[in-house]
């Protein structure tokens, strides 16, 4: 892996929005987020292929989930606090409405939903799930809290006709 990187992620790259956007603030429209996401995915698929683009999006989501956990969730004391803080922040930051439908704490297996998902809610129906970035994001959150790796797979998506995105979360 290349050591000298210009864009290695750190939380400080998000900047000081109060200083940099004193008039416009930290809000923007969902269409602009999706414009960035969809054009980036399109370029990645053109240069590589769909599978590679999906791997990159998953890995980026994983990195983002870990950074989100470390910088915004803190260190929740238990699963109940983790879920409560995650749900509250997700709604406050307009990411989506998260619900845990199933939680097997002993085996650390979960099914969770994200309604009004930032990535796909309201998009036209496609013949595939779209939320690969979300899969990685959730995996990163779970890994940070539980201290082990997780596999996350979207099993229902707005883009396949469902009206909520559903994710199966399993320990690796």
Secondary structure, 3 states (H helix, E strand, C coil): CCCCCCCCCCHHHHCCHHHHCCCCCCCCCHHHHHHHHHHHHHHHHHHCCHHHHHHHHHHHHHHHHHHHHHHHHCCCCCHHHHHHHHHHHHHHCCCCEEEEEEEECCCCEEEEEEECCCCCCCCCCCCCCCCHHHHHHHHHHHHHHHCCCEEEEEEECHHHCCCCEEEEEEEC
